[in-house]
Amino acid sequence: MTVLADSDRFAGELRRWRTRRRFSQLDLAIRADTTQRHLSFLEQGRSRPGRAMVVRLAESLDLPLRDRNELLLAAGYAPVYAESSLDAPELGPVREALERILDGHMPYPAVVVRPYGELVAANPAFAVLSEGAAPALLEPPVNVLRLALHPDGMARRVGNLAEWGRHITGSLRDQAVRAPGPGLAEFIEELDGYLPAPGPPADHLGFAVPLRLRVPEGELRLITTLTSFATAVDVTLSELRLEAFLPADETTAAILRKRADSR
């Protein structure tokens, strides 16, 4: 299926993405198994790409699936990658797998989020992160990044907010470079506004910056891991991220185990 093509739009999008990825025309041509001359014609709007060529270019540029669909539309082709609702029957096995992972990560917190931190699911240990937060920050759709850095959220309990918070905003900036999205720049600016001025380098683990979170039982020291569906061919699935928190010391592990046992 094809739709009305706009050669100028496709040419502009192709140039924009190639420049953002810092590829020369020759670099991209080699990656996409075409010639620099043909790529130059595409970027000038002098040639119209075939559907397979658009897919190859999108793959070579390592575009997110949503942006691959947009590039296909710009070239006059229907999207290739489906965008299913998370509650659709075909994603049932995915939901079950995520639930098992969340449950299996207990007694430590774990969340599933969409882009920019929108909460999809969490295990019961997530309560240690959200406790004491203003009710407005916990109204759906919850944004876990805003919850983490907002002064009425976790921020007032974070012992290393300036350092840890800048890892969050730095990751978003990297995302904005690779795949800028609507409202992302404004969101980063909002989160930056919650952070205090950076101080001297903090004493942290040699391999990671832990979240130092105050709780009634003491201070938790948590490190995080991020997991994604690397082979996803559905837009919704490709954008999900599982963030799992792990104890950085035995004191943290003991506090979280005791909390889970008392439920």
N, C-alpha and C positions, 0 to 999 in steps of 0.2 A: 504494500500500500504506500502511495506517495501523496504528499500534499503540495500546495503551491510553494515553489522554491523562491528564495530571495538570495541571489548569488552574493550581493554586497554584504548581507548579514552573515552568511556563512564565512565569507572571506575575512570579515572583521573578527568574528569569533575565533577562527583558526589562528589568525595572527596574534590575537590577544592571549590565547592559551599558550602558543609557542613561546611568546615573549615572557609570559609569567613563569614558564618552566625553564627559561634561559637556554633554550635549544636554538642552534642555528638552523637554517633551512636544511642544510646538509645533514645535520644530526637527526632531525625528525624524518627526513626522507629515508635515511638508512634504517631507522627504527621501523618505519612503516612499509619498508620494502617497495619504495617507489623512487623516482628520480627527483633531484633538486629542481629541475626545470618544470616538471609537472606540479610539484608543490608550489613553486613560484606562481604558476598560472592559476592555481587554486586560490592563493592568497590575493591575487589581483582580480579575481572574479572572471578571469578569461576562460576558465574551464569549470565544468560542473562535475563534481565527484560522483562516482557510483556509491551505492549504499555500502558495499563491502569496504570501499576505501574510507568512507567516513568512520566506520566501525574500527578499522585498523588505525586510523589517525587518533581516534579517541582512546584506544587501548595504548597506543604508543605514548600518548601524552599523560597516561595514568589518570584519566579523569574519573571522578566519582560517577556511579551509574546514573544519577540524576542529571549530571552535566553531559554525559554521553547521549542521553535522550534529547537534551536541548540542542546538542550539536547536530543530531540527526534531523530534528525539526527545522533547524536553520537551513539545512541542505535540501529540505523538501521531502523528507522521509518520515514515516511514522516511527514512534519510539520502539525500540527493541526490548527494553527491559521493563517488566511488569512492576507495578507499584501496588502491592496488596495491602489491605487493611490488616493490622496485626491480629485482629480477631477473626480473620478469614479462615475457613476450614483448611485450606492448603498450608497454612502456617501453624496448624495444630501441633505437629511434631516439634516445631521450634519453640512454641510456648511451653510445651512439656519439658523440653531439654533445659530451658532457662529456669523453670521452676525447680527442677532437680539440682541445678548448679547453685541457685540461691539457697535452697534448703541445705545442700551439702556443705556450704561455706559456713554455716553456723558453727560456733557462736560469734563469728566475726561478721561485720557489716558488708553487704554487697548490694549493688544497685544495677539496674539496666536503664540506660538513658538513650534518648534520641539526640541528634545534633544540638549543640549549644546547651546541653544539660537538662533537657526536659525528662522528668522521671517517668519511666514506664512501669517498673516493678522494683520491689525491694524486699529483702528478708526482714524478719522481726528485729534483728540486731541493728537495723537502720535507726532505731529509736535512740541509740546512744548519740547519733549525730544530730538528730532533729529535736531532742529534748530541750525545752526552754525557749524554743524559737517562737517568734510572734505568729499568731494564728494566720495572718495574711500570707505569710511565706509558705504555709503548709496547705493552702487551698489549691486544689487541682486547676490547671496543670502545675505541679511543683517543679521549680527549676533548682536542681541541686547545686549548681554553681553560684547562683544568687543566694541560696540558703547558706552556702559555705562562707561567703565573704560579706554578706550584709550585716551591719552592726546589730540588727535585731534577730540575727540568725546564729550561726555557729561562731561568728567572728569574735564575740566577746569572751568565748571560752578557748580560743586558739592562742597558744603561747608563742607561736612563731608566725603570726599572721603576715607580716611584711614579706618574709622569705617564702613561706609556703604559698601565699596568695599569688605571688608573682610567677610561680610555676604554673598556676592555673591560667593566668592571663597570657603568659608566654606561649602556652600550648594553643590557646585560642588564636593568638597572632600567627603562629605557624599555620594553623588551619586556614586563616584568612588569606594567607599567601598562596596556599595550595588550591583552595576552593572557596573563594569569597562568596558569601551568601547575603541575602537581604537582611539588613538590621544587625549584622555581625559587628561592624565597626562601632555602632552605637552601643551595643551590648558590652563590648570590651571597654569602652570609655566609661560606662556605668560601673563596671566591676573595679576598674582602676581607681575610681573615686572613693571606693570603700577602703582602700589600702593605705596604711600609714607609710611615711617615708621609710625607705630601707635603712636599716642600721648596719653595724659591722657584721661580717660573716658569722653565722651562728655555728655552734658546735653540733654537728649532725653526723649521721652514719656516713661511712666512706662511700657507700654505693647508692644512697638515696636520701632525699630530704623527707623526713617523717612529718606527719601531722602530729603536733603536740596539743592534745585536747584535754582540757580540764573537766573532770567529772567529780561527783561527791567522794568517790573512793580514792582519788588521787589524780595522776596525769597519765593519759594514754599516749603511747607513741605508736603511730600507725603508718605503714607504707602501703602503696597501692599498686595494683596491676590492672592493665587494660586488655580486654579480649574483644575481638571482632570476628565476624563470619567472613573469612578471607576469600572463600569461593562463592560468595553470594551472587546470584543473578537477578535478585528482586531488590528494587530500590529500598523498600522499607527495611528488609533484612540487612542490607549492606550498611545502613546508617545506624544500626543498633550497636551500642557499646556496653560491655559488662565491666563495671569497675568493682574490684574486690579489694577490701582492706585487710591487711595482715598485721599481726602484732610484731613490733620491732624489738620487743623484750618480753621476758617471762612475766613481769609485773602486769603488763597490758593483757597478756593472754589469760592470766589468772583472774583479773577483774572481769573480763568479758565472759569467761567460763562460768564464773559465779553468778553473773547477771542472767545468763541463759538458764542456769539450773534453778534460779529462783522464780522463773516465769510459771 
